[in-house]
Structure formats: structure tokens, C-alpha cells
Amino acid sequence: MEIIEKIKSILRKRKSKRILGNGKRVLHLKELKDVKSVGIVFDASTEDLYRRAAHLVRHFASMHKEVRSIAVTNTEVLPPYVDNTLSFNYILKKEINWIGVPKNKYVDIFIHKDFDLLINLDFSGNKSLVYIVNASIASLKMGINNDDSEIELDFMFEGIKDNDLGVFLKEMLKYLEMIKTK
């Protein structure tokens, strides 16, 4: 079984590299006040994860940032706690192929959007979200280091116990406020 997972990982990496191409993505660090667009990826399989991601989306929206998010659910239909008024797009279980690559129009739009900041809120290493993060042309990608060698982030946080999303969000916002480029 381990060999099959390695093959899937190689295929996902190859596909994300092919989408990303050479020279499409430029790493660019901006002060939070200069960030205009934010992309957020997360796992919406539990209500708690969904609520925390929704809180972050509202926080950035209140700062007048363009916020887009994409979430994976492990269900065939949207869970009942989903709020359709937020700018979330969802990937259902049936929209993920055998190697873990999601297939729907929102994924293609999200990947090709040049976000100033992309935030990965997934602590479990969901392969579909890893693919989206790796294929994205966002200027800065940040998230938690969960010992997943497949994910490629520019800014990683370590030492957050028990994958505590609340602590991660607090630390992430603190460090984003500290970035000074001038």
C-alpha cells in the first residue's frame, strides 16, 4: 500500500509542477497592510474547522481584503453547517480523482488566482489541499509544518501542540503584523 501512495504523491507533484510551469510564480513578501488578496484552503469535514476558517475569512474581509477560500469535505453533499453567504467554494468527495487531485471549476480558478497570500489551514495533510497549495501561483504560501514532505510552503509554523488551530491563527496574525518590507 505504501508504494501506491508514493506513486500517487509523485503523480500529484508532477501535475502541480506542470500547472505551475516555469516562472509563473514569484515569491513576494508584503506587509499585511499592502496585501490585497488572500486565499484560504481548509478541511471542512468538521463544524469546528469550518467555523474557525469562516472566522478568519471574516477577519480578512473586515480589513478590506479580497478573500477566496476553498474547502474539502469528505462527504457527497455539503454538510448542514455550511454558510452559503461566505465566499467559500467546496470540493466534494466525488470530485476528487484516484490520486487525490480535485476536479471542479473552482479549483482551476483558485489555482490560477495570483493571491498576495495563501494560507493553508489544513493540519491533517489532506492530499487534495496539498495539491491545491503546491499548484497555486500565490506570491506567499504559509501554513503549519506537519512533517508532510509533499507540501511546499514559503512560511511554516512549527511547535503548535495538538494541531491547535486557534493558536496557529493567533501566531500567524501576529507574524503577519510583524512583517516590514520597507
MODELLER restraints for C-alpha pairs under 7 A, 6 or more apart:
rsr = mdl.restraints
at = mdl.atoms
rsr.add(forms.Gaussian(group=physical.xy_distance, feature=features.Distance(at['CA:8:A'], at['CA:99:A']), mean=4.97, stdev=0.5))
rsr.add(forms.Gaussian(group=physical.xy_distance, feature=features.Distance(at['CA:12:A'], at['CA:99:A']), mean=6.78, stdev=0.5))
rsr.add(forms.Gaussian(group=physical.xy_distance, feature=features.Distance(at['CA:12:A'], at['CA:101:A']), mean=6.81, stdev=0.5))
rsr.add(forms.Gaussian(group=physical.xy_distance, feature=features.Distance(at['CA:12:A'], at['CA:131:A']), mean=6.38, stdev=0.5))
rsr.add(forms.Gaussian(group=physical.xy_distance, feature=features.Distance(at['CA:16:A'], at['CA:131:A']), mean=6.39, stdev=0.5))
rsr.add(forms.Gaussian(group=physical.xy_distance, feature=features.Distance(at['CA:16:A'], at['CA:134:A']), mean=6.06, stdev=0.5))
rsr.add(forms.Gaussian(group=physical.xy_distance, feature=features.Distance(at['CA:16:A'], at['CA:135:A']), mean=4.36, stdev=0.5))
rsr.add(forms.Gaussian(group=physical.xy_distance, feature=features.Distance(at['CA:17:A'], at['CA:135:A']), mean=6.52, stdev=0.5))
rsr.add(forms.Gaussian(group=physical.xy_distance, feature=features.Distance(at['CA:19:A'], at['CA:135:A']), mean=6.17, stdev=0.5))
rsr.add(forms.Gaussian(group=physical.xy_distance, feature=features.Distance(at['CA:20:A'], at['CA:135:A']), mean=5.47, stdev=0.5))
rsr.add(forms.Gaussian(group=physical.xy_distance, feature=features.Distance(at['CA:20:A'], at['CA:136:A']), mean=6.89, stdev=0.5))
rsr.add(forms.Gaussian(group=physical.xy_distance, feature=features.Distance(at['CA:20:A'], at['CA:137:A']), mean=6.57, stdev=0.5))
rsr.add(forms.Gaussian(group=physical.xy_distance, feature=features.Distance(at['CA:24:A'], at['CA:137:A']), mean=6.60, stdev=0.5))
rsr.add(forms.Gaussian(group=physical.xy_distance, feature=features.Distance(at['CA:25:A'], at['CA:137:A']), mean=4.86, stdev=0.5))
rsr.add(forms.Gaussian(group=physical.xy_distance, feature=features.Distance(at['CA:25:A'], at['CA:138:A']), mean=6.77, stdev=0.5))
rsr.add(forms.Gaussian(group=physical.xy_distance, feature=features.Distance(at['CA:25:A'], at['CA:139:A']), mean=6.63, stdev=0.5))
rsr.add(forms.Gaussian(group=physical.xy_distance, feature=features.Distance(at['CA:26:A'], at['CA:139:A']), mean=5.78, stdev=0.5))
rsr.add(forms.Gaussian(group=physical.xy_distance, feature=features.Distance(at['CA:27:A'], at['CA:139:A']), mean=4.82, stdev=0.5))
rsr.add(forms.Gaussian(group=physical.xy_distance, feature=features.Distance(at['CA:27:A'], at['CA:140:A']), mean=5.86, stdev=0.5))
rsr.add(forms.Gaussian(group=physical.xy_distance, feature=features.Distance(at['CA:28:A'], at['CA:139:A']), mean=5.11, stdev=0.5))
rsr.add(forms.Gaussian(group=physical.xy_distance, feature=features.Distance(at['CA:28:A'], at['CA:140:A']), mean=6.14, stdev=0.5))
rsr.add(forms.Gaussian(group=physical.xy_distance, feature=features.Distance(at['CA:29:A'], at['CA:140:A']), mean=6.39, stdev=0.5))
rsr.add(forms.Gaussian(group=physical.xy_distance, feature=features.Distance(at['CA:30:A'], at['CA:181:A']), mean=6.51, stdev=0.5))
rsr.add(forms.Gaussian(group=physical.xy_distance, feature=features.Distance(at['CA:31:A'], at['CA:179:A']), mean=5.41, stdev=0.5))
rsr.add(forms.Gaussian(group=physical.xy_distance, feature=features.Distance(at['CA:31:A'], at['CA:180:A']), mean=5.60, stdev=0.5))
rsr.add(forms.Gaussian(group=physical.xy_distance, feature=features.Distance(at['CA:31:A'], at['CA:181:A']), mean=6.31, stdev=0.5))
rsr.add(forms.Gaussian(group=physical.xy_distance, feature=features.Distance(at['CA:32:A'], at['CA:176:A']), mean=5.91, stdev=0.5))
rsr.add(forms.Gaussian(group=physical.xy_distance, feature=features.Distance(at['CA:32:A'], at['CA:177:A']), mean=6.05, stdev=0.5))
rsr.add(forms.Gaussian(group=physical.xy_distance, feature=features.Distance(at['CA:35:A'], at['CA:116:A']), mean=5.74, stdev=0.5))
rsr.add(forms.Gaussian(group=physical.xy_distance, feature=features.Distance(at['CA:36:A'], at['CA:65:A']), mean=5.12, stdev=0.5))
rsr.add(forms.Gaussian(group=physical.xy_distance, feature=features.Distance(at['CA:36:A'], at['CA:66:A']), mean=6.10, stdev=0.5))
rsr.add(forms.Gaussian(group=physical.xy_distance, feature=features.Distance(at['CA:36:A'], at['CA:116:A']), mean=6.48, stdev=0.5))
rsr.add(forms.Gaussian(group=physical.xy_distance, feature=features.Distance(at['CA:37:A'], at['CA:65:A']), mean=5.54, stdev=0.5))
rsr.add(forms.Gaussian(group=physical.xy_distance, feature=features.Distance(at['CA:37:A'], at['CA:66:A']), mean=4.55, stdev=0.5))
rsr.add(forms.Gaussian(group=physical.xy_distance, feature=features.Distance(at['CA:37:A'], at['CA:67:A']), mean=5.86, stdev=0.5))
rsr.add(forms.Gaussian(group=physical.xy_distance, feature=features.Distance(at['CA:37:A'], at['CA:115:A']), mean=5.15, stdev=0.5))
rsr.add(forms.Gaussian(group=physical.xy_distance, feature=features.Distance(at['CA:37:A'], at['CA:116:A']), mean=5.34, stdev=0.5))
rsr.add(forms.Gaussian(group=physical.xy_distance, feature=features.Distance(at['CA:37:A'], at['CA:117:A']), mean=6.59, stdev=0.5))
rsr.add(forms.Gaussian(group=physical.xy_distance, feature=features.Distance(at['CA:38:A'], at['CA:65:A']), mean=6.83, stdev=0.5))
rsr.add(forms.Gaussian(group=physical.xy_distance, feature=features.Distance(at['CA:38:A'], at['CA:66:A']), mean=6.14, stdev=0.5))
rsr.add(forms.Gaussian(group=physical.xy_distance, feature=features.Distance(at['CA:38:A'], at['CA:67:A']), mean=4.84, stdev=0.5))
rsr.add(forms.Gaussian(group=physical.xy_distance, feature=features.Distance(at['CA:38:A'], at['CA:68:A']), mean=6.41, stdev=0.5))
rsr.add(forms.Gaussian(group=physical.xy_distance, feature=features.Distance(at['CA:38:A'], at['CA:115:A']), mean=5.58, stdev=0.5))
rsr.add(forms.Gaussian(group=physical.xy_distance, feature=features.Distance(at['CA:38:A'], at['CA:116:A']), mean=6.10, stdev=0.5))
rsr.add(forms.Gaussian(group=physical.xy_distance, feature=features.Distance(at['CA:38:A'], at['CA:117:A']), mean=4.89, stdev=0.5))
rsr.add(forms.Gaussian(group=physical.xy_distance, feature=features.Distance(at['CA:38:A'], at['CA:118:A']), mean=5.78, stdev=0.5))
rsr.add(forms.Gaussian(group=physical.xy_distance, feature=features.Distance(at['CA:39:A'], at['CA:67:A']), mean=5.89, stdev=0.5))
rsr.add(forms.Gaussian(group=physical.xy_distance, feature=features.Distance(at['CA:39:A'], at['CA:68:A']), mean=4.96, stdev=0.5))
rsr.add(forms.Gaussian(group=physical.xy_distance, feature=features.Distance(at['CA:39:A'], at['CA:69:A']), mean=5.48, stdev=0.5))
rsr.add(forms.Gaussian(group=physical.xy_distance, feature=features.Distance(at['CA:39:A'], at['CA:115:A']), mean=6.12, stdev=0.5))
rsr.add(forms.Gaussian(group=physical.xy_distance, feature=features.Distance(at['CA:39:A'], at['CA:117:A']), mean=6.25, stdev=0.5))
rsr.add(forms.Gaussian(group=physical.xy_distance, feature=features.Distance(at['CA:39:A'], at['CA:118:A']), mean=4.55, stdev=0.5))
rsr.add(forms.Gaussian(group=physical.xy_distance, feature=features.Distance(at['CA:39:A'], at['CA:119:A']), mean=6.15, stdev=0.5))
rsr.add(forms.Gaussian(group=physical.xy_distance, feature=features.Distance(at['CA:40:A'], at['CA:68:A']), mean=6.36, stdev=0.5))
rsr.add(forms.Gaussian(group=physical.xy_distance, feature=features.Distance(at['CA:40:A'], at['CA:69:A']), mean=4.49, stdev=0.5))
rsr.add(forms.Gaussian(group=physical.xy_distance, feature=features.Distance(at['CA:40:A'], at['CA:70:A']), mean=6.44, stdev=0.5))
rsr.add(forms.Gaussian(group=physical.xy_distance, feature=features.Distance(at['CA:40:A'], at['CA:118:A']), mean=5.79, stdev=0.5))
rsr.add(forms.Gaussian(group=physical.xy_distance, feature=features.Distance(at['CA:40:A'], at['CA:119:A']), mean=4.80, stdev=0.5))
rsr.add(forms.Gaussian(group=physical.xy_distance, feature=features.Distance(at['CA:40:A'], at['CA:120:A']), mean=6.03, stdev=0.5))
rsr.add(forms.Gaussian(group=physical.xy_distance, feature=features.Distance(at['CA:41:A'], at['CA:69:A']), mean=5.65, stdev=0.5))
rsr.add(forms.Gaussian(group=physical.xy_distance, feature=features.Distance(at['CA:41:A'], at['CA:70:A']), mean=5.04, stdev=0.5))
rsr.add(forms.Gaussian(group=physical.xy_distance, feature=features.Distance(at['CA:41:A'], at['CA:71:A']), mean=5.72, stdev=0.5))
rsr.add(forms.Gaussian(group=physical.xy_distance, feature=features.Distance(at['CA:41:A'], at['CA:119:A']), mean=6.36, stdev=0.5))
rsr.add(forms.Gaussian(group=physical.xy_distance, feature=features.Distance(at['CA:41:A'], at['CA:120:A']), mean=5.05, stdev=0.5))
rsr.add(forms.Gaussian(group=physical.xy_distance, feature=features.Distance(at['CA:41:A'], at['CA:121:A']), mean=5.98, stdev=0.5))
rsr.add(forms.Gaussian(group=physical.xy_distance, feature=features.Distance(at['CA:41:A'], at['CA:129:A']), mean=6.67, stdev=0.5))
rsr.add(forms.Gaussian(group=physical.xy_distance, feature=features.Distance(at['CA:42:A'], at['CA:70:A']), mean=6.67, stdev=0.5))
rsr.add(forms.Gaussian(group=physical.xy_distance, feature=features.Distance(at['CA:42:A'], at['CA:71:A']), mean=4.92, stdev=0.5))
rsr.add(forms.Gaussian(group=physical.xy_distance, feature=features.Distance(at['CA:42:A'], at['CA:72:A']), mean=6.66, stdev=0.5))
rsr.add(forms.Gaussian(group=physical.xy_distance, feature=features.Distance(at['CA:42:A'], at['CA:120:A']), mean=6.31, stdev=0.5))
rsr.add(forms.Gaussian(group=physical.xy_distance, feature=features.Distance(at['CA:42:A'], at['CA:121:A']), mean=4.88, stdev=0.5))
rsr.add(forms.Gaussian(group=physical.xy_distance, feature=features.Distance(at['CA:42:A'], at['CA:122:A']), mean=5.03, stdev=0.5))
rsr.add(forms.Gaussian(group=physical.xy_distance, feature=features.Distance(at['CA:43:A'], at['CA:49:A']), mean=6.80, stdev=0.5))
rsr.add(forms.Gaussian(group=physical.xy_distance, feature=features.Distance(at['CA:43:A'], at['CA:71:A']), mean=5.36, stdev=0.5))
rsr.add(forms.Gaussian(group=physical.xy_distance, feature=features.Distance(at['CA:43:A'], at['CA:72:A']), mean=4.98, stdev=0.5))
rsr.add(forms.Gaussian(group=physical.xy_distance, feature=features.Distance(at['CA:43:A'], at['CA:73:A']), mean=6.31, stdev=0.5))
rsr.add(forms.Gaussian(group=physical.xy_distance, feature=features.Distance(at['CA:43:A'], at['CA:122:A']), mean=5.89, stdev=0.5))
rsr.add(forms.Gaussian(group=physical.xy_distance, feature=features.Distance(at['CA:44:A'], at['CA:50:A']), mean=4.93, stdev=0.5))
rsr.add(forms.Gaussian(group=physical.xy_distance, feature=features.Distance(at['CA:44:A'], at['CA:71:A']), mean=5.69, stdev=0.5))
rsr.add(forms.Gaussian(group=physical.xy_distance, feature=features.Distance(at['CA:44:A'], at['CA:72:A']), mean=5.75, stdev=0.5))
rsr.add(forms.Gaussian(group=physical.xy_distance, feature=features.Distance(at['CA:44:A'], at['CA:73:A']), mean=5.22, stdev=0.5))
rsr.add(forms.Gaussian(group=physical.xy_distance, feature=features.Distance(at['CA:45:A'], at['CA:73:A']), mean=4.85, stdev=0.5))
rsr.add(forms.Gaussian(group=physical.xy_distance, feature=features.Distance(at['CA:45:A'], at['CA:74:A']), mean=5.89, stdev=0.5))
rsr.add(forms.Gaussian(group=physical.xy_distance, feature=features.Distance(at['CA:47:A'], at['CA:81:A']), mean=6.39, stdev=0.5))
rsr.add(forms.Gaussian(group=physical.xy_distance, feature=features.Distance(at['CA:57:A'], at['CA:67:A']), mean=6.46, stdev=0.5))
rsr.add(forms.Gaussian(group=physical.xy_distance, feature=features.Distance(at['CA:60:A'], at['CA:67:A']), mean=6.81, stdev=0.5))
rsr.add(forms.Gaussian(group=physical.xy_distance, feature=features.Distance(at['CA:61:A'], at['CA:67:A']), mean=6.34, stdev=0.5))
rsr.add(forms.Gaussian(group=physical.xy_distance, feature=features.Distance(at['CA:68:A'], at['CA:87:A']), mean=5.86, stdev=0.5))
rsr.add(forms.Gaussian(group=physical.xy_distance, feature=features.Distance(at['CA:68:A'], at['CA:88:A']), mean=6.48, stdev=0.5))
rsr.add(forms.Gaussian(group=physical.xy_distance, feature=features.Distance(at['CA:69:A'], at['CA:87:A']), mean=6.55, stdev=0.5))
rsr.add(forms.Gaussian(group=physical.xy_distance, feature=features.Distance(at['CA:69:A'], at['CA:88:A']), mean=4.93, stdev=0.5))
rsr.add(forms.Gaussian(group=physical.xy_distance, feature=features.Distance(at['CA:69:A'], at['CA:89:A']), mean=6.23, stdev=0.5))
rsr.add(forms.Gaussian(group=physical.xy_distance, feature=features.Distance(at['CA:70:A'], at['CA:88:A']), mean=5.63, stdev=0.5))
rsr.add(forms.Gaussian(group=physical.xy_distance, feature=features.Distance(at['CA:70:A'], at['CA:89:A']), mean=4.71, stdev=0.5))
rsr.add(forms.Gaussian(group=physical.xy_distance, feature=features.Distance(at['CA:70:A'], at['CA:90:A']), mean=5.61, stdev=0.5))
rsr.add(forms.Gaussian(group=physical.xy_distance, feature=features.Distance(at['CA:71:A'], at['CA:89:A']), mean=6.29, stdev=0.5))
rsr.add(forms.Gaussian(group=physical.xy_distance, feature=features.Distance(at['CA:71:A'], at['CA:90:A']), mean=4.86, stdev=0.5))
rsr.add(forms.Gaussian(group=physical.xy_distance, feature=features.Distance(at['CA:71:A'], at['CA:91:A']), mean=6.09, stdev=0.5))
rsr.add(forms.Gaussian(group=physical.xy_distance, feature=features.Distance(at['CA:72:A'], at['CA:90:A']), mean=5.83, stdev=0.5))
rsr.add(forms.Gaussian(group=physical.xy_distance, feature=features.Distance(at['CA:72:A'], at['CA:91:A']), mean=4.75, stdev=0.5))
rsr.add(forms.Gaussian(group=physical.xy_distance, feature=features.Distance(at['CA:72:A'], at['CA:92:A']), mean=6.27, stdev=0.5))
rsr.add(forms.Gaussian(group=physical.xy_distance, feature=features.Distance(at['CA:73:A'], at['CA:91:A']), mean=6.20, stdev=0.5))
rsr.add(forms.Gaussian(group=physical.xy_distance, feature=features.Distance(at['CA:73:A'], at['CA:92:A']), mean=5.37, stdev=0.5))
rsr.add(forms.Gaussian(group=physical.xy_distance, feature=features.Distance(at['CA:73:A'], at['CA:93:A']), mean=6.41, stdev=0.5))
rsr.add(forms.Gaussian(group=physical.xy_distance, feature=features.Distance(at['CA:74:A'], at['CA:92:A']), mean=6.44, stdev=0.5))
rsr.add(forms.Gaussian(group=physical.xy_distance, feature=features.Distance(at['CA:74:A'], at['CA:93:A']), mean=5.17, stdev=0.5))
rsr.add(forms.Gaussian(group=physical.xy_distance, feature=features.Distance(at['CA:75:A'], at['CA:92:A']), mean=5.99, stdev=0.5))
rsr.add(forms.Gaussian(group=physical.xy_distance, feature=features.Distance(at['CA:75:A'], at['CA:93:A']), mean=5.42, stdev=0.5))
rsr.add(forms.Gaussian(group=physical.xy_distance, feature=features.Distance(at['CA:76:A'], at['CA:92:A']), mean=5.66, stdev=0.5))
rsr.add(forms.Gaussian(group=physical.xy_distance, feature=features.Distance(at['CA:76:A'], at['CA:93:A']), mean=5.49, stdev=0.5))
rsr.add(forms.Gaussian(group=physical.xy_distance, feature=features.Distance(at['CA:76:A'], at['CA:94:A']), mean=6.16, stdev=0.5))
rsr.add(forms.Gaussian(group=physical.xy_distance, feature=features.Distance(at['CA:77:A'], at['CA:92:A']), mean=6.65, stdev=0.5))
rsr.add(forms.Gaussian(group=physical.xy_distance, feature=features.Distance(at['CA:89:A'], at['CA:106:A']), mean=6.49, stdev=0.5))
rsr.add(forms.Gaussian(group=physical.xy_distance, feature=features.Distance(at['CA:91:A'], at['CA:102:A']), mean=6.89, stdev=0.5))
rsr.add(forms.Gaussian(group=physical.xy_distance, feature=features.Distance(at['CA:95:A'], at['CA:102:A']), mean=5.63, stdev=0.5))
rsr.add(forms.Gaussian(group=physical.xy_distance, feature=features.Distance(at['CA:95:A'], at['CA:103:A']), mean=5.33, stdev=0.5))
rsr.add(forms.Gaussian(group=physical.xy_distance, feature=features.Distance(at['CA:95:A'], at['CA:104:A']), mean=6.59, stdev=0.5))
rsr.add(forms.Gaussian(group=physical.xy_distance, feature=features.Distance(at['CA:96:A'], at['CA:102:A']), mean=4.18, stdev=0.5))
rsr.add(forms.Gaussian(group=physical.xy_distance, feature=features.Distance(at['CA:96:A'], at['CA:103:A']), mean=5.97, stdev=0.5))
rsr.add(forms.Gaussian(group=physical.xy_distance, feature=features.Distance(at['CA:100:A'], at['CA:127:A']), mean=5.71, stdev=0.5))
rsr.add(forms.Gaussian(group=physical.xy_distance, feature=features.Distance(at['CA:100:A'], at['CA:128:A']), mean=5.11, stdev=0.5))
rsr.add(forms.Gaussian(group=physical.xy_distance, feature=features.Distance(at['CA:101:A'], at['CA:128:A']), mean=5.38, stdev=0.5))
rsr.add(forms.Gaussian(group=physical.xy_distance, feature=features.Distance(at['CA:101:A'], at['CA:131:A']), mean=6.57, stdev=0.5))
rsr.add(forms.Gaussian(group=physical.xy_distance, feature=features.Distance(at['CA:102:A'], at['CA:128:A']), mean=5.97, stdev=0.5))
rsr.add(forms.Gaussian(group=physical.xy_distance, feature=features.Distance(at['CA:111:A'], at['CA:132:A']), mean=6.35, stdev=0.5))
rsr.add(forms.Gaussian(group=physical.xy_distance, feature=features.Distance(at['CA:111:A'], at['CA:135:A']), mean=6.12, stdev=0.5))
rsr.add(forms.Gaussian(group=physical.xy_distance, feature=features.Distance(at['CA:111:A'], at['CA:136:A']), mean=4.29, stdev=0.5))
rsr.add(forms.Gaussian(group=physical.xy_distance, feature=features.Distance(at['CA:111:A'], at['CA:137:A']), mean=6.46, stdev=0.5))
rsr.add(forms.Gaussian(group=physical.xy_distance, feature=features.Distance(at['CA:112:A'], at['CA:136:A']), mean=6.28, stdev=0.5))
rsr.add(forms.Gaussian(group=physical.xy_distance, feature=features.Distance(at['CA:112:A'], at['CA:137:A']), mean=6.13, stdev=0.5))
rsr.add(forms.Gaussian(group=physical.xy_distance, feature=features.Distance(at['CA:113:A'], at['CA:137:A']), mean=6.80, stdev=0.5))
rsr.add(forms.Gaussian(group=physical.xy_distance, feature=features.Distance(at['CA:114:A'], at['CA:137:A']), mean=5.61, stdev=0.5))
rsr.add(forms.Gaussian(group=physical.xy_distance, feature=features.Distance(at['CA:114:A'], at['CA:138:A']), mean=4.90, stdev=0.5))
rsr.add(forms.Gaussian(group=physical.xy_distance, feature=features.Distance(at['CA:114:A'], at['CA:139:A']), mean=6.82, stdev=0.5))
rsr.add(forms.Gaussian(group=physical.xy_distance, feature=features.Distance(at['CA:115:A'], at['CA:138:A']), mean=4.53, stdev=0.5))
rsr.add(forms.Gaussian(group=physical.xy_distance, feature=features.Distance(at['CA:115:A'], at['CA:139:A']), mean=6.15, stdev=0.5))
rsr.add(forms.Gaussian(group=physical.xy_distance, feature=features.Distance(at['CA:116:A'], at['CA:138:A']), mean=5.95, stdev=0.5))
rsr.add(forms.Gaussian(group=physical.xy_distance, feature=features.Distance(at['CA:116:A'], at['CA:139:A']), mean=5.04, stdev=0.5))
rsr.add(forms.Gaussian(group=physical.xy_distance, feature=features.Distance(at['CA:116:A'], at['CA:140:A']), mean=6.21, stdev=0.5))
rsr.add(forms.Gaussian(group=physical.xy_distance, feature=features.Distance(at['CA:117:A'], at['CA:138:A']), mean=6.23, stdev=0.5))
rsr.add(forms.Gaussian(group=physical.xy_distance, feature=features.Distance(at['CA:117:A'], at['CA:139:A']), mean=6.13, stdev=0.5))
rsr.add(forms.Gaussian(group=physical.xy_distance, feature=features.Distance(at['CA:117:A'], at['CA:140:A']), mean=4.91, stdev=0.5))
rsr.add(forms.Gaussian(group=physical.xy_distance, feature=features.Distance(at['CA:117:A'], at['CA:141:A']), mean=6.05, stdev=0.5))
rsr.add(forms.Gaussian(group=physical.xy_distance, feature=features.Distance(at['CA:118:A'], at['CA:138:A']), mean=6.06, stdev=0.5))
rsr.add(forms.Gaussian(group=physical.xy_distance, feature=features.Distance(at['CA:118:A'], at['CA:140:A']), mean=6.06, stdev=0.5))
rsr.add(forms.Gaussian(group=physical.xy_distance, feature=features.Distance(at['CA:118:A'], at['CA:141:A']), mean=4.68, stdev=0.5))
rsr.add(forms.Gaussian(group=physical.xy_distance, feature=features.Distance(at['CA:118:A'], at['CA:142:A']), mean=6.21, stdev=0.5))
rsr.add(forms.Gaussian(group=physical.xy_distance, feature=features.Distance(at['CA:119:A'], at['CA:141:A']), mean=6.05, stdev=0.5))
rsr.add(forms.Gaussian(group=physical.xy_distance, feature=features.Distance(at['CA:119:A'], at['CA:142:A']), mean=5.08, stdev=0.5))
rsr.add(forms.Gaussian(group=physical.xy_distance, feature=features.Distance(at['CA:119:A'], at['CA:143:A']), mean=5.79, stdev=0.5))
rsr.add(forms.Gaussian(group=physical.xy_distance, feature=features.Distance(at['CA:120:A'], at['CA:142:A']), mean=6.16, stdev=0.5))
rsr.add(forms.Gaussian(group=physical.xy_distance, feature=features.Distance(at['CA:120:A'], at['CA:143:A']), mean=4.74, stdev=0.5))
rsr.add(forms.Gaussian(group=physical.xy_distance, feature=features.Distance(at['CA:121:A'], at['CA:143:A']), mean=6.33, stdev=0.5))
rsr.add(forms.Gaussian(group=physical.xy_distance, feature=features.Distance(at['CA:123:A'], at['CA:144:A']), mean=6.75, stdev=0.5))
rsr.add(forms.Gaussian(group=physical.xy_distance, feature=features.Distance(at['CA:123:A'], at['CA:146:A']), mean=6.40, stdev=0.5))
rsr.add(forms.Gaussian(group=physical.xy_distance, feature=features.Distance(at['CA:123:A'], at['CA:163:A']), mean=6.23, stdev=0.5))
rsr.add(forms.Gaussian(group=physical.xy_distance, feature=features.Distance(at['CA:125:A'], at['CA:148:A']), mean=6.61, stdev=0.5))
rsr.add(forms.Gaussian(group=physical.xy_distance, feature=features.Distance(at['CA:130:A'], at['CA:151:A']), mean=5.56, stdev=0.5))
rsr.add(forms.Gaussian(group=physical.xy_distance, feature=features.Distance(at['CA:134:A'], at['CA:151:A']), mean=6.36, stdev=0.5))
rsr.add(forms.Gaussian(group=physical.xy_distance, feature=features.Distance(at['CA:134:A'], at['CA:152:A']), mean=5.78, stdev=0.5))
rsr.add(forms.Gaussian(group=physical.xy_distance, feature=features.Distance(at['CA:140:A'], at['CA:154:A']), mean=6.21, stdev=0.5))
rsr.add(forms.Gaussian(group=physical.xy_distance, feature=features.Distance(at['CA:141:A'], at['CA:153:A']), mean=5.15, stdev=0.5))
rsr.add(forms.Gaussian(group=physical.xy_distance, feature=features.Distance(at['CA:141:A'], at['CA:154:A']), mean=5.23, stdev=0.5))
rsr.add(forms.Gaussian(group=physical.xy_distance, feature=features.Distance(at['CA:141:A'], at['CA:155:A']), mean=6.34, stdev=0.5))
rsr.add(forms.Gaussian(group=physical.xy_distance, feature=features.Distance(at['CA:142:A'], at['CA:153:A']), mean=5.52, stdev=0.5))
rsr.add(forms.Gaussian(group=physical.xy_distance, feature=features.Distance(at['CA:142:A'], at['CA:154:A']), mean=5.87, stdev=0.5))
rsr.add(forms.Gaussian(group=physical.xy_distance, feature=features.Distance(at['CA:142:A'], at['CA:155:A']), mean=4.57, stdev=0.5))
rsr.add(forms.Gaussian(group=physical.xy_distance, feature=features.Distance(at['CA:142:A'], at['CA:156:A']), mean=5.68, stdev=0.5))
rsr.add(forms.Gaussian(group=physical.xy_distance, feature=features.Distance(at['CA:143:A'], at['CA:153:A']), mean=6.79, stdev=0.5))
rsr.add(forms.Gaussian(group=physical.xy_distance, feature=features.Distance(at['CA:143:A'], at['CA:155:A']), mean=6.63, stdev=0.5))
rsr.add(forms.Gaussian(group=physical.xy_distance, feature=features.Distance(at['CA:143:A'], at['CA:156:A']), mean=5.19, stdev=0.5))
rsr.add(forms.Gaussian(group=physical.xy_distance, feature=features.Distance(at['CA:143:A'], at['CA:157:A']), mean=6.36, stdev=0.5))
rsr.add(forms.Gaussian(group=physical.xy_distance, feature=features.Distance(at['CA:144:A'], at['CA:156:A']), mean=5.13, stdev=0.5))
rsr.add(forms.Gaussian(group=physical.xy_distance, feature=features.Distance(at['CA:144:A'], at['CA:157:A']), mean=4.64, stdev=0.5))
rsr.add(forms.Gaussian(group=physical.xy_distance, feature=features.Distance(at['CA:144:A'], at['CA:158:A']), mean=6.24, stdev=0.5))
rsr.add(forms.Gaussian(group=physical.xy_distance, feature=features.Distance(at['CA:145:A'], at['CA:156:A']), mean=5.52, stdev=0.5))
rsr.add(forms.Gaussian(group=physical.xy_distance, feature=features.Distance(at['CA:145:A'], at['CA:157:A']), mean=5.71, stdev=0.5))
rsr.add(forms.Gaussian(group=physical.xy_distance, feature=features.Distance(at['CA:145:A'], at['CA:158:A']), mean=5.55, stdev=0.5))
rsr.add(forms.Gaussian(group=physical.xy_distance, feature=features.Distance(at['CA:160:A'], at['CA:167:A']), mean=6.99, stdev=0.5))
rsr.add(forms.Gaussian(group=physical.xy_distance, feature=features.Distance(at['CA:160:A'], at['CA:168:A']), mean=6.73, stdev=0.5))
